[in-house]
Amino acid sequence: MEQSQLDIKQIETAIIKGAKYLLRSVNFDNGLYYENETSSCSGIWTTAEALEFFLTTRTLPIVAYCDKIQPMLEYLLSTQRNDGSWAEFSEQENKTQVSSTISTGHCVYALKLSLVGDFLEGPIKENITNAIAKGENWLSKCCIEQNQYAFWWDIDVSNHSDINPNENEESRMKSIFCSFYSALGITNPYNFSSSSDKIEILKSKVCLFFKEQLNWFLDYYGSSKQSKAAKEKLLPNVVSILFWIVNIAEFFGRNNVYDDKTAQKIKKILNESIFNSHIIRKIKINEEVEYIDNIPYHTAITLMNLQTNIDDLKNIIEGFLKEQQSDGFWYGNFKNKYKVKIWSTSEALLVLEKSIHSYNRELVNLKDKYIQLRKYFKISLAISIILAITAIFKNLDDVIRYIPNLIFNSISIISGIITILIYFREKFDNLKIFK
């Protein structure tokens, strides 16, 4: 794909097509199908993830689809259990299913996002506020606290001492995965405030847990004892872990989870994920790698949160644009069967939407620097003129000695600034691929 083909209009068109597909995938109970149109039930967490996109997109004006969003929110309210939790599927399909920390975290987060805007009217706002409080309370009760750490398992475990998140690699993966989505429920998106004092204490303990797990996996992956083949197999899981930890740190404070040196290590691994796409394709046939199909999504979102230049993510964005189907959806892989459409479409839309945000942020920063450098150029030129005028009032011998230095220094300063201005002008030209 040529650079000129990748522009904001193309990305926005893909977002609109994907959003229309999700809106066409609403089930009779106002939830989205669990996997696709052939699913026998609605998925609670998949509905919540789709709402995350609809409630944060700036590409689509919310007034254009708010009549579709409110029924989805009402679906979440209707599927909340008396104790404040949510299961993964609609209740009528399986009354014996257990409450899910992952689904509950998703739902509470989506409900919080719905209150950030001002498009809801009537008693639903109060109902959502009450549901958030109940959900947060349930999440805090089933959070496992061990020493200075706090984390979640996939369900509410009665005996916390039986759970050891550090038992093996699988246990670490599971605890980080569950803790990320559960912790979403106790975040404060866009300065939303509802957390109790207990939850604020939990946040600090959760940060310590994520920090320890991050350091362990970075050391494990970077160990010289790991063979190349072992690293290739481990890469997808490591990328997922980096996604969960880096993105929760966006809410809890990066400095509480990782430092700048660690951020550089993370970027290096994620860049390996981008440029070793042949490894990713090879591992796709391996059913043992549970999170493989999330790799492009995890890589792109994490790098954008790490303030990576949008140019460096062009290959991933191109990949998402190429893989969108004519009906607007993206396929997802589940046990080597490409049948998932709902969550894979929601995640693709979140990537494309965030790429626009990242581009706009980078463009604003470049414009600010460019304007600042132009000011420095004018100031330097003015100083050179003042110095030249000052030299005129000196005696002739001083002028003769002074002028060469004045000219040399002025030319050096102005040339340097012009060089930098040219660099930024070229940078703007490159960014025009997103015109």
C-alpha positions in Angstrom: 0.0 0.0 0.0 1.4 3.4 -1.0 1.8 6.0 1.7 -0.6 8.3 0.0 -3.4 5.7 0.4 -3.1 5.7 4.1 -5.0 8.9 5.3 -7.4 10.0 7.9 -10.4 9.7 5.5 -9.6 6.0 4.9 -9.3 5.3 8.6 -12.5 7.1 9.3 -14.3 5.2 6.6 -13.2 1.9 8.1 -14.4 3.1 11.5 -17.8 4.0 10.2 -18.2 0.7 8.4 -17.1 -1.3 11.5 -19.5 0.7 13.8 -22.4 0.0 11.5 -21.6 -3.7 11.6 -21.7 -3.6 15.5 -25.0 -1.7 15.5 -26.4 -4.4 13.1 -25.3 -7.1 15.5 -27.6 -6.2 18.4 -29.6 -9.1 19.6 -33.3 -9.1 20.6 -32.3 -8.3 24.3 -30.2 -5.3 23.2 -27.0 -7.0 23.9 -24.4 -7.8 21.2 -24.1 -11.4 20.1 -21.4 -13.2 22.0 -19.3 -14.1 18.9 -21.2 -13.4 15.8 -24.7 -13.5 14.3 -25.0 -17.2 14.7 -24.4 -17.1 18.5 -27.3 -18.4 20.6 -26.9 -15.7 23.2 -25.7 -12.2 23.8 -22.3 -11.6 25.4 -22.2 -9.3 28.4 -18.5 -8.4 28.2 -18.6 -8.2 24.4 -21.4 -5.6 24.7 -19.4 -3.7 27.3 -16.3 -3.7 25.1 -18.3 -2.4 22.1 -19.7 0.3 24.3 -16.1 1.3 25.2 -15.6 2.2 21.6 -18.9 4.0 21.1 -18.5 6.0 24.2 -14.9 7.1 23.4 -15.0 7.6 19.6 -14.6 11.1 18.2 -15.1 10.0 14.7 -18.8 9.4 15.1 -21.0 12.1 16.7 -22.8 10.4 19.6 -26.1 12.2 18.8 -26.2 10.0 15.6 -26.4 6.7 17.5 -27.3 7.6 21.1 -30.7 5.9 20.6 -28.8 2.7 20.0 -26.4 3.1 22.9 -29.0 3.6 25.7 -30.6 0.2 25.1 -27.2 -1.5 25.3 -26.6 0.3 28.6 -30.0 -0.9 29.8 -29.0 -4.4 28.8 -26.0 -4.2 31.1 -28.2 -2.9 33.9 -30.7 -5.8 33.4 -28.0 -8.5 33.5 -26.3 -7.3 36.7 -26.7 -9.7 39.5 -28.0 -8.9 43.0 -24.5 -9.0 44.5 -23.3 -6.4 41.9 -21.4 -8.8 39.6 -21.9 -9.8 35.9 -21.6 -13.2 34.2 -20.2 -13.6 30.7 -23.5 -14.4 28.9 -27.1 -13.4 29.1 -28.7 -14.9 32.2 -31.5 -16.7 30.4 -29.1 -18.8 28.5 -27.2 -20.3 31.4 -28.5 -19.6 34.9 -25.8 -21.7 36.5 -22.8 -19.8 35.2 -20.6 -18.1 37.8 -20.0 -14.4 38.2 -16.9 -13.2 36.3 -14.4 -10.7 37.5 -13.4 -10.0 33.9 -17.0 -9.3 32.8 -17.8 -7.2 35.9 -14.7 -5.0 35.3 -15.7 -4.5 31.7 -19.2 -3.5 32.6 -18.4 -1.1 35.4 -15.9 0.6 33.1 -18.4 1.0 30.3 -21.0 2.3 32.6 -18.6 4.9 34.0 -17.8 6.0 30.4 -21.5 6.5 29.8 -21.7 9.1 32.6 -18.8 11.2 31.3 -20.8 12.6 28.4 -24.1 14.4 28.8 -26.3 12.5 26.5 -28.3 10.3 29.0 -31.5 11.6 30.4 -34.0 10.4 33.0 -33.7 7.8 35.7 -31.1 5.7 33.8 -28.4 8.0 35.1 -29.2 7.2 38.7 -29.6 3.5 37.9 -26.1 3.5 36.3 -24.6 5.3 39.3 -26.1 2.7 41.6 -24.9 -0.2 39.4 -21.4 1.2 39.4 -21.3 1.4 43.2 -22.5 -2.2 43.4 -20.0 -3.4 40.9 -17.1 -1.7 42.5 -18.2 -3.1 45.9 -18.2 -6.7 44.5 -14.8 -6.2 42.8 -13.3 -5.0 46.0 -14.7 -7.9 48.0 -13.4 -10.6 45.6 -10.0 -8.9 45.2 -7.3 -11.2 46.7 -4.9 -9.4 49.0 -1.6 -11.1 49.9 0.9 -9.2 51.9 1.5 -5.8 50.0 -0.1 -7.0 46.8 -3.6 -7.2 45.5 -4.9 -9.0 42.4 -8.0 -10.9 41.0 -8.7 -14.4 39.8 -11.4 -15.1 37.2 -14.1 -15.8 39.8 -14.7 -14.9 43.4 -12.5 -17.3 45.4 -13.6 -18.1 48.9 -10.2 -19.2 50.1 -7.6 -16.7 49.0 -4.7 -18.6 50.5 -5.3 -21.4 47.9 -4.3 -19.0 45.1 -0.7 -18.5 44.2 -0.2 -16.2 41.2 3.5 -17.0 41.0 3.1 -20.7 40.9 4.0 -21.0 37.3 3.9 -19.0 34.0 0.3 -20.0 33.4 -0.8 -18.7 36.9 1.0 -15.4 36.3 -0.7 -15.0 32.9 -4.1 -15.7 34.4 -3.7 -13.4 37.4 -2.5 -10.5 35.2 -5.2 -11.1 32.6 -8.0 -11.2 35.2 -6.5 -8.3 37.2 -6.3 -6.0 34.2 -10.0 -6.3 33.3 -11.1 -6.3 36.9 -9.0 -3.2 37.6 -10.7 -1.4 34.8 -13.8 -1.4 37.0 -12.1 0.6 39.7 -10.4 3.1 37.4 -11.5 6.7 37.1 -11.8 7.4 33.3 -11.8 11.0 32.3 -11.7 12.1 36.0 -14.8 10.1 36.8 -15.0 9.9 40.6 -16.8 7.3 42.6 -14.1 5.2 44.3 -14.3 4.6 48.0 -11.3 4.8 50.3 -10.9 1.1 50.3 -10.6 1.0 46.5 -8.0 3.7 46.6 -5.9 1.6 48.9 -6.5 -1.4 46.6 -5.1 0.6 43.7 -1.7 1.0 45.3 -1.5 -2.7 46.1 -2.6 -3.6 42.5 0.2 -1.4 41.1 2.8 -3.2 43.2 1.5 -6.5 41.9 1.6 -5.4 38.2 5.1 -3.9 38.8 6.5 -7.2 40.2 4.9 -9.3 37.4 6.2 -6.9 34.7 9.8 -7.1 36.0 9.6 -10.9 36.2 8.4 -11.4 32.6 10.9 -8.9 31.2 13.7 -10.8 33.0 12.2 -14.1 31.9 11.8 -13.1 28.3 15.2 -11.4 28.1 17.1 -14.3 29.8 20.1 -15.5 27.8 19.0 -19.1 28.7 16.0 -18.7 26.4 16.5 -20.2 23.0 15.3 -18.4 19.9 12.5 -20.9 19.4 11.4 -20.5 23.0 11.4 -16.7 22.7 9.3 -16.9 19.5 6.7 -19.1 21.3 6.7 -16.8 24.3 6.5 -13.6 22.4 2.7 -13.5 22.0 2.0 -14.0 25.7 4.6 -11.4 26.6 3.1 -8.9 24.3 -0.3 -9.5 25.9 1.2 -9.1 29.4 2.8 -5.8 28.3 -0.6 -4.6 27.0 -2.5 -5.4 30.2 0.2 -3.8 32.5 1.1 -0.7 30.4 -2.6 0.1 29.8 -3.7 -0.2 33.3 -0.8 2.0 34.3 -2.4 4.7 32.1 -5.1 4.9 34.8 -3.1 4.3 37.9 0.0 6.3 37.0 3.0 5.1 34.9 5.5 5.9 37.6 3.7 3.6 40.0 4.2 0.6 37.6 7.3 1.2 35.4 10.1 3.8 34.8 11.5 5.2 31.6 14.2 2.6 31.3 11.6 -0.2 31.5 9.5 1.6 29.0 12.3 1.4 26.5 12.6 -2.4 27.1 8.9 -2.7 26.5 9.1 -0.7 23.2 11.9 -3.0 22.0 9.9 -6.1 22.5 6.8 -4.7 20.9 8.8 -3.6 17.9 10.0 -7.2 17.6 6.3 -8.2 17.5 5.7 -5.7 14.6 8.7 -6.7 12.5 8.5 -10.5 13.1 5.1 -10.9 11.6 6.2 -14.2 10.1 6.7 -15.5 13.6 3.2 -14.4 14.5 1.7 -16.2 11.5 3.6 -19.3 12.3 2.4 -19.4 15.9 -1.2 -18.9 14.8 -1.5 -22.7 14.1 -0.5 -23.4 17.7 -3.7 -23.7 19.8 -1.6 -23.6 23.0 -1.0 -19.8 22.5 -4.3 -18.5 24.0 -4.0 -14.8 23.2 -2.4 -14.9 19.7 -5.2 -13.2 17.8 -5.0 -10.2 20.1 -1.3 -9.5 19.2 -1.8 -6.7 16.6 -4.4 -5.0 18.9 -2.2 -5.4 22.0 0.9 -4.2 20.2 -0.7 -1.1 18.6 -2.6 0.1 21.7 0.4 -0.3 24.0 2.9 1.4 21.6 0.5 4.3 21.2 0.2 4.6 25.0 4.0 4.7 25.1 3.9 7.8 22.8 5.4 5.9 19.8 5.5 7.9 16.6 2.6 7.2 14.4 4.9 6.6 11.4 6.3 3.5 13.2 2.8 2.0 13.5 1.9 2.4 9.9 2.4 -1.3 9.2 -0.1 -2.3 11.9 -2.7 0.3 10.8 -2.3 -0.9 7.2 -2.9 -4.5 8.4 -6.2 -3.6 10.1 -7.4 -1.7 7.0 -6.5 -4.6 4.8 -8.2 -7.2 7.0 -11.6 -5.4 7.3 -14.3 -7.4 5.5 -16.7 -5.9 3.0 -19.5 -5.9 5.7 -17.3 -3.9 8.0 -16.3 -6.5 10.5 -12.9 -8.1 11.3 -12.5 -11.9 11.9 -11.1 -13.1 15.1 -9.4 -16.5 15.8 -10.7 -18.8 18.5 -9.1 -22.3 18.5 -8.1 -21.9 14.9 -11.6 -21.2 13.7 -12.1 -17.8 12.2 -15.7 -17.2 13.3 -15.4 -14.5 16.0 -16.6 -11.1 14.7 -17.9 -9.0 17.6 -14.9 -8.5 20.0 -12.4 -8.6 17.1 -14.3 -5.8 15.4 -14.5 -3.8 18.6 -10.8 -4.1 19.2 -9.9 -3.2 15.6 -12.1 -0.1 15.9 -10.4 0.9 19.2 -7.0 0.7 17.4 -8.1 2.8 14.4 -9.8 5.4 16.7 -6.7 5.7 18.9 -4.4 6.0 15.8 -6.3 9.2 14.9 -6.0 10.5 18.4 -2.2 9.7 18.3 -1.8 11.4 15.0 -3.6 14.5 16.1 -1.5 14.6 19.3 1.7 14.3 17.3 0.7 16.9 14.8 -0.1 19.4 17.5 3.2 18.8 19.2 5.1 19.3 15.9 3.2 22.5 15.1 4.0 23.9 18.6 7.7 23.1 18.1 7.7 24.5 14.6 6.1 27.8 15.8 8.5 28.0 18.7 11.5 27.6 16.4 10.2 30.3 14.0 10.1 32.6 17.0 13.7 31.7 17.9 14.7 32.5 14.3 13.1 35.9 14.4 14.7 36.6 17.8 18.2 35.5 16.5 17.8 37.7 13.4 16.8 40.7 15.6 19.8 40.2 17.9 22.1 40.0 14.9 20.8 43.3 13.6 21.1 45.0 17.0 24.7 43.8 17.3 25.5 45.1 13.8 24.0 48.5 14.6 25.9 48.5 17.9 29.1 47.8 16.1 28.6 50.9 13.9 29.0 53.1 16.9 32.4 51.6 17.8 35.6 53.1 16.4 36.7 51.8 13.0 39.4 49.4 14.3 36.9 47.8 16.7 34.4 47.5 13.8 36.9 45.7 11.6 37.8 43.3 14.3 34.1 42.8 15.4 32.3 42.3 12.1 33.9 38.9 11.1 32.9 37.4 14.5 29.5 39.0 14.2 28.9 37.6 10.7 30.2 34.2 11.6 28.2 33.8 14.8 25.0 35.2 13.1 25.3 32.8 10.2 26.0 29.9 12.5 22.9 30.6 14.6 20.6 31.3 11.7 21.8 28.3 9.7 21.3 26.0 12.6 17.7 27.2 13.1 17.0 27.0 9.3 18.2 23.4 9.3 15.9 22.5 12.2 13.0 24.3 10.5 13.6 22.2 7.3 13.6 19.0 9.4 10.2 19.9 10.8 8.9 20.9 7.4 9.9 17.5 6.1 8.3 15.9 9.1 5.0 17.6 8.2 5.3 16.4 4.6 5.7 12.9 5.9 2.6 13.3 8.1 0.6 14.3 5.1 0.1 10.5 4.5 -2.6 11.1 7.1 -3.9 14.2 5.5 
